[in-house]
Amino acid sequence: MPTDEVVNQIRRLRFDHGEMTQQQLADRVRCTRQTIIALEQGKYLPSLALAFRLARVFDVSIEDVFDLREI
C-alpha cells in the first residue's frame, strides 16, 4: 500500500529570500529555531496555522512550501 510523504522547500526559500537564518524565520512565524530545524529535516509537520505563516513570510502559496508525494 503506498504511503504519503510531505516534503518542503523551506531551506531553499530561506536562501532565496536573502539567506534568511533559521532564527530570523522562526521569529517571523512565531516558533522556535528548533521547530524550523525539525521542519527542514522532515521530522515535524507544521500546524495549518504555521504552514500559512511560513507561506506568507515567503509570499508564496502553501503548495510552494509543502508538497505531498506518494511513495
Phi, psi and omega in degrees: 000128180293150176240166179252149177228134176263123176246158182223164181245025186299313182300313180298317180296322177301315182288329176291342180250059174075028181054046178303136178281163176299321180293319178299317178295315179302317179298320183288330181256006175061055172218187180266160175299324179298325177294317178298317178301311181297321177298311182299327181275357181074020181265356184212137174257132184283161170293164178298321179297316179294321178299318177296317180296320178298313180299320181293322178301320182270356180058047178225173176281162177301324180294338175281343178264316185239145178223137177262119181243137176274127180239000000 
